[in-house]
Structure formats: structure tokens, C-alpha cells
Amino acid sequence: MVDPATGRMAVDGQELTTTQELPAGDAGKKRLLALRPEAIVLEPAAPGRNTLNATVE
């Protein structure tokens, strides 16, 4: 967790932002992240969207 107040977290060095504030006590802690498979899009990154660089095997 990078900054709970702004919903910022890091996954393998890549930063994501949630749509809501997270508990203040979570700063610096590891948390489980679940991705909805139907929401995953394989396309180039776009400004303002959460993007993870990954390899599909």
C-alpha cells in the first residue's frame, strides 16, 4: 500500500489507484488484490487507466 488516502498501491513496482480511499492503517502493508477477469483488457496503456505490464502464457 503506497498511500491509502488516495487509494494508491503498488504491484510488482507498478502503481495502481483504487476508486476509493482505503484504511489509513494500511500504509506500507501488503494487501491482497483481486482482478475481475471480465474487466481485463489486452490493449496499449491509456492515460488515466490502471495498467499492468504482464506476460500472458
Residue pairs with C-beta under 8 A, 6 or more apart in sequence:
1 8
1 9
1 22
1 26
1 27
1 28
1 29
1 30
1 31
2 8
2 9
2 10
2 15
2 27
3 27
4 21
4 22
4 23
4 24
4 25
4 26
4 27
5 21
5 22
5 24
6 17
6 21
7 17
7 18
7 19
7 20
7 21
7 22
8 15
8 16
8 17
8 18
9 15
9 16
9 17
9 18
9 22
9 31
9 33
10 16
11 33
11 52
12 52
14 51
14 52
14 53
16 33
16 50
16 52
17 50
42 56
45 51
